[in-house]
Amino acid sequence: MTVVLSHLPADLSRHKVLNTAEAAAFLNFSISHFRRLYRSGGVPAPMQLSTRKLGWKTGDLIDWVAARQSRPVTV
């Protein structure tokens, strides 16, 4: 799996917090797939923004993608 990050604006800060829909779009995942990954611990842990709202730091998602891309592919 390769995630292309070239669609991002140049001024996007690593500290910007994305909601669930934005984080899913950032990773090019559907919202339902992103939620499944979150519930299974497959993506970085979110920040609790309010009682029912979660957020992900852009930098954490970028680091997660970089770590996944540097892993050797097993067949």
N, C-alpha and C positions, 0 to 999 in steps of 0.2 A: 504494500500500500504506500502510495506517495501522496503527500499533501502539498499542494502548491500554494505558497504564501505570497506570490507575486501580485495578487489582487489587493493587497493591503495598502492603505495610504502610508506615505513615508513618515508622517508625524504621529503614527500610532504608538502610544507609550506602552512600555512593558507593564506599567502599573495600572493601566485602564482596566476597570472591572466590567466584565461582560455578563449579561443575564444568560439564562439557559438557551434561549433561541439564538442569541448572538454568538455564544460559544459554539453551538452546534454548526452554525453557518460558517464561523471562522475555521472550523475543522473540516468543513464540507461534508458533514453528517446530517442525517435527518434528526429532528428533535427527539423522536422516539428512540432511535438508535443511541443518541447521545445520553438519554436518560437511562437506558439499559446499561451502558458503560459506566455511568456514574454510580448506579445502584450496585454494580458488581465490583466497584473499585478499579475499573479499567481506565479512568481518567484522573487527573490530579484532583485532590480534595478541594471542594469549594469553600468560599467564605460565607458565613451566615449573615445576610444583610438585614433580614427581619424575620419574623416568625415563620413566614412561608416563602421567603425569597432567598435564593442562593446566587452567588456570583463567582466568577472565575477570573483571576488575573491573567491578562494577555501574556505576560512573561512566563507564567507557569505553563500555559498551553503551548507556547513556542518551544520551551525547553522539553516538554513531553514529546512533541512532534520530532524534535531533533534527536532525542534519545531513541525513539522508535525507528527513525531512518538510519541510525548508525548501527543498529543491531544486524547481525548476519541473518540472512534468510535461510530458514530450514525447510526442507521439502519432505 
